[in-house]
Amino acid sequence: MRTDAAYELLRQFTSPIVAVTSAWQGRTNGMILDSAVRASISPSVPRLSVYVHKWHFSHDLIWNSGKFCVHLLHRGQLELVHQLGFRSGADGDKLAGIPHRIGHIGLPVLEDRVAAFELAVINTMDTGYATLFLGHIEAVHPGKEAEILTPPWFRAHMPKAWEPEWLANYQRAQDAIEAHTQVEDRRWTGPRDS
Ligand SMILES: Cc1cc2nc3c(=O)[nH]c(=O)nc-3n(C[C@H](O)[C@H](O)[C@H](O)COP(=O)(O)O)c2cc1C
């Protein structure tokens, strides 16, 4: 993983660690993000945006279905971060064995959560290496009252044995980003057949 003084300052902009689930054509998946941002200050216009790298399995499920579910997590969920955020759903069903049910708009809603938000995509922005999805919240599922999981807390408390894999994934993502900085003229135009 590469860093410098400016990047350490940029790291202050990360939001809580969340789990994002998705579903398309009978396939479900989950990933981890620290890029979910509230995108409206009106309670009658509840919106969030997430930034998802294009090479993730979740990216295509979200792009094709036009929906995603964001879960606020608590500090007792480090193992979930390892299960969903260290390997790809393209290699196997990551949600098997993780208790969940299907929510109001057909998305997996994890049982263990501080809260879950099911969102419908309303717009996207291409960044070259990623898509920024803007979603409107269609359903809210409250959960456990507990301290939210944040990136600094995760980095300070993740088991030492995970660090080499985490750093290698980070480095691979940095390499892919640096190879795909050219913004594409590509915009989401609606869900594909689900
Ligand atoms: C703490 C943490 C934060 C992450 N933040 C992001 C993020 O903001 N955007 C992103 O695209 N991937 C992020 N990732 C990486 C994905 O969660 C990870 O690569 C995942 O395995 C992708 O799964 P998929 O291929 O099944 O979709 C993060 C991973 C971790 C552990």
The ligand as an SDF file (V2000), in Angstrom:
LIG
                    3D

 31 33  0  0  0  0  0  0  0  0999 V2000
  -12.3450   -1.3060    5.2050 C   0  0  0  0  0  0  0  0  0  0  0  0
  -12.6450   -1.5070    3.7330 C   0  0  0  0  0  0  0  0  0  0  0  0
  -13.1040   -0.4400    2.9820 C   0  0  0  0  0  0  0  0  0  0  0  0
  -13.3840   -0.5950    1.6110 C   0  0  0  0  0  0  0  0  0  0  0  0
  -13.8690    0.4560    0.8920 N   0  0  0  0  0  0  0  0  0  0  0  0
  -14.1940    0.2890   -0.4150 C   0  0  0  0  0  0  0  0  0  0  0  0
  -14.7820    1.3660   -1.1700 C   0  0  0  0  0  0  0  0  0  0  0  0
  -15.0340    2.4660   -0.6550 O   0  0  0  0  0  0  0  0  0  0  0  0
  -15.0880    1.1270   -2.4800 N   0  0  0  0  0  0  0  0  0  0  0  0
  -14.8400   -0.0750   -3.0890 C   0  0  0  0  0  0  0  0  0  0  0  0
  -15.1390   -0.2450   -4.2720 O   0  0  0  0  0  0  0  0  0  0  0  0
  -14.2530   -1.1190   -2.3930 N   0  0  0  0  0  0  0  0  0  0  0  0
  -13.9580   -0.9490   -1.0840 C   0  0  0  0  0  0  0  0  0  0  0  0
  -13.4160   -1.9920   -0.3670 N   0  0  0  0  0  0  0  0  0  0  0  0
  -13.0540   -3.2450   -1.0700 C   0  0  0  0  0  0  0  0  0  0  0  0
  -14.2110   -4.2560   -1.2730 C   0  0  0  0  0  0  0  0  0  0  0  0
  -15.0580   -4.3610   -0.1700 O   0  0  0  0  0  0  0  0  0  0  0  0
  -13.6230   -5.6350   -1.5310 C   0  0  0  0  0  0  0  0  0  0  0  0
  -12.7080   -5.6020   -2.5820 O   0  0  0  0  0  0  0  0  0  0  0  0
  -14.6520   -6.7120   -1.7880 C   0  0  0  0  0  0  0  0  0  0  0  0
  -14.0080   -7.9580   -1.7030 O   0  0  0  0  0  0  0  0  0  0  0  0
  -15.3590   -6.5990   -3.1360 C   0  0  0  0  0  0  0  0  0  0  0  0
  -16.2590   -7.6720   -3.2080 O   0  0  0  0  0  0  0  0  0  0  0  0
  -17.0380   -8.1300   -4.5230 P   0  0  0  0  0  0  0  0  0  0  0  0
  -16.0490   -8.3820   -5.6240 O   0  0  0  0  0  0  0  0  0  0  0  0
  -17.7220   -9.3960   -4.0770 O   0  0  0  0  0  0  0  0  0  0  0  0
  -18.0140   -7.0490   -4.8520 O   0  0  0  0  0  0  0  0  0  0  0  0
  -13.1720   -1.8590    0.9900 C   0  0  0  0  0  0  0  0  0  0  0  0
  -12.7010   -2.9450    1.7640 C   0  0  0  0  0  0  0  0  0  0  0  0
  -12.4540   -2.7860    3.1280 C   0  0  0  0  0  0  0  0  0  0  0  0
  -11.9610   -3.9500    3.9280 C   0  0  0  0  0  0  0  0  0  0  0  0
  1  2  1  0
  2  3  1  0
  2 30  2  0
  3  4  2  0
  4  5  1  0
  4 28  1  0
  5  6  2  0
  6  7  1  0
  6 13  1  0
  7  8  2  0
  7  9  1  0
  9 10  1  0
 10 11  2  0
 10 12  1  0
 12 13  2  0
 13 14  1  0
 14 15  1  0
 14 28  1  0
 15 16  1  0
 16 17  1  0
 16 18  1  0
 18 19  1  0
 18 20  1  0
 20 21  1  0
 20 22  1  0
 22 23  1  0
 23 24  1  0
 24 25  2  0
 24 26  1  0
 24 27  1  0
 28 29  2  0
 29 30  1  0
 30 31  1  0
M  END
$$$$
